[in-house]
């Protein structure tokens, strides 16, 4: 590990084991961020918060103090805050920068931060004014901060009530609008529990919350709903048959997996296909577009296209996706198979390309109750294909990892697959999508070969030394 821990600067945001972000380096990082906010964003105030991680308050204390010493006024979201609630608060303060201390689904010992500029615009590697996170890294490496004669102020702001009110209206769920509907939620001791419980109580749902108390030790394991060992207790309760559906969350509450009441998992792209016709009621125009991620099941992409939109493959990463939505106004939203959902949200007369987990959970729940046949049909379509959900392998060095990725690509392209590394707009996917027996551009009329195969591989942008793969195929034996 280099002495400055430069590897914490990732493509999407900042992530690092806490042991490598000493107090000295945390101060240095906050000084670099403050300089970026002043010089590159031209802001004089910043919204801050932390998720459920144990070290969150410690790092936030350091960060807020340095910001104030640098002349920035600091608006603090009190207590544990989910990522989506943080984004909503940033929508309430569109002229501020924003920093959420946290590390999403990473192991309990990790930390990091998600950074946004005014209007909730993402700040990531080469995304944002003057290079975004790349410029912050430059200031950090050179130990460049900013000084101020006037010390910044500190004021609290709790967006929870307005966040819930706004989101319930947007999702079409009035008070008592889900009366008696039996739902299980498992928050995995992460940050999303409070607003979910409050909203579902207002909606009158028969909610059974599991692991709702934030616990930065994450006693179940990494707060990642993809990991079966972590979700085992909740899935066993679902299989008992007392609930109509179940929802599993990650550590900062911006990833959501949906299950039927019997414990059947419906992949994120099929869920999005089910709710897309309802979403489109809010968006007018002919040239509407949504994106699917590289890992989306081709049959789910075809179902999305049947709603009357163009479906394009977008690059990985929450910051990159939001920037694409900003750059291309025809894109109204989309989905990642990592269980992220995106939309162009309107608030106080402005559009914000971001995430709102509460909105998607409420909307899916309402439609699952009102139109269960739509989800059953998609379960049936999903069952006609095979999938090995994304798994990872940690390599001893970047060189070993690169060699393995090249070997996998060579194996599949040698077997007749084509490799895609750029979007239709020419942007780097930061991954490789390999397909055999199906085209890269899929619409409602696409015909697939009987033995079609799709393999996605990428370098993890959130954990060191990790590569990830996902496979979808026409038959199980092709996916193994």
C-alpha positions in Angstrom: 0.0 0.0 0.0 1.5 3.4 -1.0 2.0 5.8 1.8 -0.6 8.2 0.4 -3.2 5.5 -0.3 -3.7 6.8 -3.8 -5.6 3.6 -4.7 -8.6 4.9 -2.8 -9.4 7.1 -5.8 -11.7 4.8 -7.8 -13.5 5.2 -11.1 -16.9 5.9 -9.4 -16.0 7.3 -6.0 -13.6 6.8 -3.1 -13.2 3.4 -1.4 -10.5 2.1 0.9 -10.0 -0.1 4.0 -10.2 2.3 7.0 -6.8 1.2 8.2 -5.2 2.8 5.2 -7.0 6.2 5.7 -5.3 7.5 8.8 -6.5 10.7 10.4 -3.5 12.5 8.8 -4.6 11.3 5.4 -8.3 12.0 6.1 -7.3 15.6 6.9 -5.3 15.8 3.7 -8.2 14.4 1.7 -10.7 16.9 3.2 -8.3 19.8 2.4 -8.1 18.7 -1.2 -11.9 18.4 -1.5 -12.4 21.8 0.0 -10.0 23.3 -2.5 -11.8 21.5 -5.3 -15.2 22.9 -4.1 -13.8 26.4 -4.0 -11.7 26.5 -7.1 -13.4 24.1 -9.5 -17.1 24.1 -8.4 -17.2 27.7 -7.2 -19.4 26.8 -4.2 -19.1 28.1 -0.6 -21.2 25.4 1.1 -21.4 21.7 1.3 -23.9 19.1 2.5 -22.5 16.2 4.5 -23.6 12.9 6.0 -22.5 9.4 6.8 -24.0 5.9 6.3 -24.2 3.0 8.9 -20.4 2.3 9.0 -18.8 2.4 12.5 -16.1 4.8 11.4 -18.5 7.2 9.7 -18.9 9.7 12.5 -15.2 9.8 13.1 -14.3 10.6 9.5 -17.3 13.0 9.2 -16.0 15.0 12.2 -12.6 15.3 10.6 -14.1 16.2 7.2 -16.6 18.8 8.5 -14.0 20.5 10.6 -11.5 20.9 7.7 -14.3 22.2 5.5 -15.2 24.8 8.0 -11.6 25.8 8.5 -11.4 26.2 4.7 -14.3 28.7 4.8 -17.1 26.3 3.7 -20.5 26.5 5.4 -21.4 22.9 6.3 -25.0 21.5 6.3 -25.1 18.3 8.3 -27.6 15.5 7.9 -27.9 14.1 11.5 -27.5 10.5 12.3 -27.2 7.5 9.9 -28.2 8.5 6.3 -28.9 6.3 3.3 -27.5 7.3 0.0 -30.9 8.0 -1.6 -31.9 10.2 1.3 -28.6 12.1 0.9 -29.3 12.6 -2.8 -32.8 14.0 -2.0 -31.3 16.4 0.5 -28.9 17.5 -2.2 -31.9 18.2 -4.5 -33.2 20.5 -1.8 -29.9 22.4 -1.8 -29.1 22.4 -5.5 -26.3 25.1 -5.2 -24.3 23.0 -2.7 -21.6 20.4 -3.1 -22.3 17.1 -1.2 -20.2 14.4 0.5 -21.6 11.2 2.0 -19.1 9.2 4.1 -19.6 5.5 3.5 -18.7 2.4 1.4 -21.9 0.9 0.1 -21.7 -2.9 0.1 -18.0 -3.2 0.9 -16.7 -5.1 3.9 -17.3 -3.6 7.4 -13.8 -2.3 7.7 -13.9 -0.1 4.6 -14.8 3.5 4.2 -15.0 6.1 1.4 -17.2 8.8 0.1 -19.6 9.7 -2.7 -19.2 13.2 -3.9 -21.7 15.4 -5.9 -21.5 18.9 -7.2 -24.3 21.4 -7.6 -27.6 19.9 -8.9 -26.5 16.5 -7.6 -24.1 16.1 -10.6 -21.6 13.2 -10.0 -18.0 13.8 -9.2 -15.9 10.8 -10.2 -12.8 10.0 -12.2 -12.8 12.4 -15.2 -16.4 13.2 -14.4 -17.1 16.7 -13.1 -15.5 20.1 -13.7 -11.7 20.0 -14.4 -11.6 16.3 -14.2 -13.7 15.7 -11.1 -12.1 13.1 -8.8 -8.9 13.2 -10.9 -8.4 16.8 -9.9 -9.2 16.1 -6.2 -6.5 13.3 -6.4 -4.1 15.9 -7.8 -4.7 18.3 -5.0 -4.4 15.5 -2.5 -1.2 14.2 -3.9 0.3 17.7 -3.9 -1.2 18.4 -0.4 -3.0 21.5 -1.7 -5.7 22.9 0.4 -7.2 26.3 0.8 -7.1 28.9 3.6 -9.8 31.3 4.8 -10.0 34.1 7.3 -13.7 33.5 7.9 -14.6 30.1 9.4 -17.5 28.3 7.9 -20.8 27.7 9.8 -22.4 24.4 10.8 -26.1 23.8 10.6 -28.3 20.7 10.7 -30.8 19.6 8.1 -33.0 16.5 8.4 -34.7 15.8 5.0 -36.5 12.6 6.1 -40.1 13.8 6.3 -40.0 15.7 3.0 -38.2 12.8 1.4 -40.9 10.4 2.4 -43.8 12.8 1.4 -42.3 13.6 -2.0 -41.5 9.9 -2.7 -44.8 8.5 -1.7 -46.6 11.0 -4.0 -44.2 10.2 -6.9 -44.7 6.4 -6.5 -48.5 6.8 -6.4 -48.8 5.4 -2.9 -51.1 7.5 -0.7 -51.5 7.0 3.1 -53.0 3.5 3.6 -52.4 2.9 -0.1 -50.8 -0.5 0.6 -53.1 -1.4 3.5 -52.6 -4.9 4.7 -50.2 -6.0 2.0 -47.7 -8.4 3.6 -44.1 -7.5 2.8 -40.7 -8.6 4.3 -37.7 -6.2 4.2 -34.2 -7.1 5.3 -32.0 -4.1 5.7 -28.9 -6.1 6.6 -28.2 -3.6 9.5 -27.6 -0.9 6.9 -28.8 2.7 6.6 -32.2 2.4 4.8 -34.4 1.0 7.6 -35.8 4.1 9.2 -37.3 5.8 6.1 -38.5 2.5 4.7 -40.3 1.5 7.9 -41.8 5.0 8.3 -43.1 5.1 4.6 -44.5 1.6 4.7 -46.3 2.3 8.0 -47.9 5.4 6.5 -48.9 3.3 3.5 -50.6 0.8 5.9 -48.5 -2.2 4.7 -48.1 -5.3 6.8 -44.4 -4.8 7.0 -42.0 -7.3 8.6 -38.6 -5.6 9.0 -35.4 -7.6 9.6 -32.1 -6.3 10.8 -33.4 -2.7 10.8 -31.0 -1.3 13.4 -27.9 0.1 11.8 -24.8 -1.7 12.9 -21.5 -0.9 11.3 -20.0 -4.2 12.4 -22.5 -5.8 9.9 -22.8 -9.0 11.9 -24.4 -10.9 9.0 -21.4 -10.3 6.8 -20.7 -7.8 4.0 -23.9 -5.8 3.6 -24.4 -7.1 0.0 -27.8 -8.6 -1.0 -26.0 -10.6 -3.7 -24.3 -12.8 -1.1 -26.6 -15.7 -0.2 -25.0 -16.3 3.2 -26.0 -12.7 4.2 -29.6 -13.0 3.0 -30.2 -16.6 4.2 -32.3 -15.7 7.2 -34.6 -13.4 5.3 -35.0 -15.9 2.4 -35.9 -18.7 4.8 -38.6 -16.5 6.3 -39.9 -15.7 2.8 -40.1 -19.4 2.0 -42.4 -19.9 4.9 -45.1 -18.3 2.7 -46.5 -15.5 5.0 -45.5 -12.7 2.7 -46.4 -11.6 -0.9 -42.9 -10.3 -1.6 -39.5 -9.5 0.0 -36.9 -6.8 -0.5 -33.2 -7.0 0.5 -31.0 -3.9 0.8 -27.3 -3.1 0.9 -25.3 -1.2 3.4 -26.1 2.3 2.3 -29.5 1.4 0.9 -29.1 2.1 -2.8 -29.2 -1.5 -4.0 -32.4 -3.5 -3.8 -33.2 -7.1 -4.6 -36.8 -8.3 -5.1 -38.2 -11.8 -4.3 -41.6 -13.3 -4.5 -43.4 -14.4 -1.4 -42.1 -18.0 -2.0 -38.5 -16.8 -2.2 -38.0 -16.7 -6.0 -35.6 -14.0 -7.1 -36.5 -11.8 -10.0 -33.4 -10.1 -11.5 -33.2 -6.3 -11.6 -33.7 -6.0 -15.4 -36.9 -8.1 -15.3 -38.2 -6.0 -12.4 -37.4 -2.8 -14.4 -39.3 -4.3 -17.4 -42.3 -4.9 -15.2 -42.5 -1.3 -13.9 -41.3 0.5 -17.0 -44.8 1.0 -18.6 -45.8 2.8 -15.3 -42.7 5.0 -15.3 -43.3 6.0 -18.9 -46.6 7.6 -17.9 -44.5 10.4 -16.5 -42.4 11.0 -19.6 -43.8 12.3 -22.8 -42.1 12.3 -26.3 -41.3 9.9 -29.0 -37.5 9.4 -28.8 -37.5 8.0 -25.2 -34.6 5.9 -24.2 -33.6 3.8 -21.2 -30.4 1.9 -20.5 -29.7 -1.6 -19.4 -26.4 -2.7 -18.1 -24.0 -5.1 -19.8 -25.3 -8.0 -17.6 -29.0 -7.5 -18.3 -30.7 -10.7 -19.6 -31.4 -10.2 -23.3 -34.9 -11.4 -22.8 -35.4 -8.7 -20.2 -34.1 -6.1 -22.6 -36.6 -7.2 -25.2 -39.4 -6.8 -22.7 -38.2 -3.3 -21.9 -38.2 -2.5 -25.6 -41.8 -3.7 -25.9 -42.8 -0.8 -23.7 -42.0 1.5 -26.6 -38.5 2.8 -25.8 -35.0 2.4 -27.2 -32.9 0.3 -24.9 -29.1 0.9 -25.0 -26.2 -0.6 -23.2 -24.5 1.8 -20.9 -21.2 1.8 -19.1 -20.8 0.6 -15.5 -20.9 2.7 -12.4 -23.4 5.0 -10.7 -21.4 8.2 -11.4 -20.8 7.3 -15.1 -24.5 6.4 -15.6 -25.8 9.6 -14.1 -23.3 11.6 -16.2 -24.6 9.9 -19.3 -28.2 10.8 -18.4 -27.1 14.4 -17.9 -25.3 14.4 -21.3 -28.1 12.8 -23.2 -31.5 14.2 -22.1 -33.4 11.5 -24.1 -32.3 8.9 -21.5 -35.0 8.9 -18.8 -33.6 6.1 -16.6 -32.3 2.6 -16.4 -31.2 -0.3 -14.4 -28.0 -2.2 -13.4 -28.0 -5.9 -12.5 -26.2 -5.0 -9.4 -29.6 -3.8 -8.2 -29.3 -0.1 -8.8 -32.2 1.8 -10.4 -32.0 5.3 -11.9 -34.4 7.9 -13.1 -34.7 11.6 -14.1 -36.5 13.0 -11.1 -38.2 16.4 -11.1 -38.1 18.5 -8.0 -39.0 22.1 -7.6 -38.9 22.7 -11.3 -35.6 21.0 -12.0 -34.5 17.6 -13.3 -32.0 15.5 -11.3 -30.4 12.3 -12.7 -30.0 10.2 -9.6 -31.3 7.4 -7.5 -34.2 7.1 -5.1 -34.5 3.6 -3.6 -37.6 4.4 -1.6 -39.4 5.4 -4.8 -38.6 2.2 -6.6 -39.4 0.0 -3.6 -42.8 1.7 -3.2 -43.6 1.6 -6.9 -42.6 -2.1 -7.3 -44.6 -3.0 -4.2 -47.7 -1.2 -5.4 -47.5 -2.9 -8.9 -46.7 -6.3 -7.3 -50.0 -6.0 -5.4 -52.1 -4.6 -8.2 -50.6 -6.5 -11.2 -49.1 -9.7 -9.9 -49.7 -11.4 -13.3 -47.1 -9.0 -14.9 -44.4 -10.2 -12.5 -45.5 -13.9 -12.9 -45.1 -13.6 -16.6 -41.6 -12.3 -16.2 -40.7 -15.0 -13.7 -41.8 -17.5 -16.4 -39.6 -15.8 -19.1 -36.7 -15.6 -16.7 -37.0 -19.3 -16.0 -36.5 -20.1 -19.7 -32.9 -18.9 -19.4 -29.9 -19.7 -17.2 -27.8 -17.2 -15.1 -24.7 -17.3 -13.0 -25.1 -14.1 -11.0 -22.0 -11.9 -10.8 -19.1 -13.5 -8.8 -15.6 -12.2 -8.1 -12.1 -13.5 -7.7 -9.3 -11.6 -6.0 -5.9 -11.7 -7.7 -2.5 -11.2 -6.1 -1.6 -8.5 -8.5 -3.1 -6.3 -11.3 -0.8 -8.1 -13.8 -2.3 -11.5 -12.8 -5.8 -10.0 -13.1 -5.2 -8.5 -16.5 -3.7 -11.8 -17.8 -6.8 -13.7 -16.6 -9.2 -11.3 -18.2 -7.4 -11.5 -21.5 -7.4 -15.3 -21.3 -11.1 -15.4 -20.7 -11.8 -13.0 -23.6 -9.5 -15.1 -25.9 -11.3 -18.3 -25.0 -14.8 -17.0 -25.8 -14.0 -15.0 -28.9 -12.1 -18.1 -30.2 -15.4 -19.9 -29.7 -17.4 -17.5 -31.9 -18.3 -14.7 -29.5 -17.9 -11.1 -30.3 -16.5 -8.6 -27.8 -18.0 -5.2 -27.1 -15.9 -2.6 -25.2 -17.7 0.7 -26.2 -21.2 2.0 -26.0 -23.1 2.9 -29.2 -22.1 6.5 -28.5 -18.4 5.5 -28.4 -17.9 5.7 -24.6 -15.6 3.2 -22.9 -17.7 0.5 -21.1 -14.8 -0.1 -18.7 -15.7 -3.8 -19.1 -16.0 -6.4 -21.8 -19.3 -7.7 -23.0 -19.1 -11.0 -25.0 -22.0 -12.3 -26.9 -22.5 -15.4 -29.1 -25.7 -15.9 -31.0 -27.3 -12.5 -30.3 -26.5 -9.0 -31.5 -25.3 -6.1 -29.4 -28.3 -3.9 -30.3 -31.5 -5.6 -29.0 -35.0 -4.5 -29.7 -38.5 -6.0 -29.3 -38.1 -8.0 -32.6 -34.7 -9.4 -32.0 -34.3 -13.2 -32.6 -31.9 -15.1 -30.5 -30.1 -18.3 -31.5 -31.1 -21.4 -29.6 -27.7 -21.6 -28.0 -27.1 -17.9 -27.3 -24.5 -17.0 -24.6 -23.6 -13.7 -22.9 -20.5 -13.2 -20.7 -19.6 -9.9 -19.0 -16.3 -9.4 -17.3 -14.9 -6.3 -15.6 -12.4 -5.0 -13.1 -14.0 -4.1 -9.7 -13.9 -0.4 -9.1 -14.7 -0.7 -5.4 -12.3 -3.3 -4.1 -8.6 -4.0 -4.6 -7.4 -6.8 -6.9 -10.9 -8.0 -7.7 -12.3 -9.0 -11.1 -16.0 -9.9 -11.7 -17.9 -12.1 -14.1 -21.5 -12.7 -14.9 -23.0 -15.2 -17.4 -26.5 -15.5 -19.0 -27.4 -18.2 -21.5 -30.2 -20.0 -23.3 -29.5 -23.2 -21.2 -28.0 -24.0 -17.8 -25.2 -26.1 -19.2 -24.0 -23.2 -21.3 -23.8 -20.9 -18.2 -21.8 -23.2 -16.0 
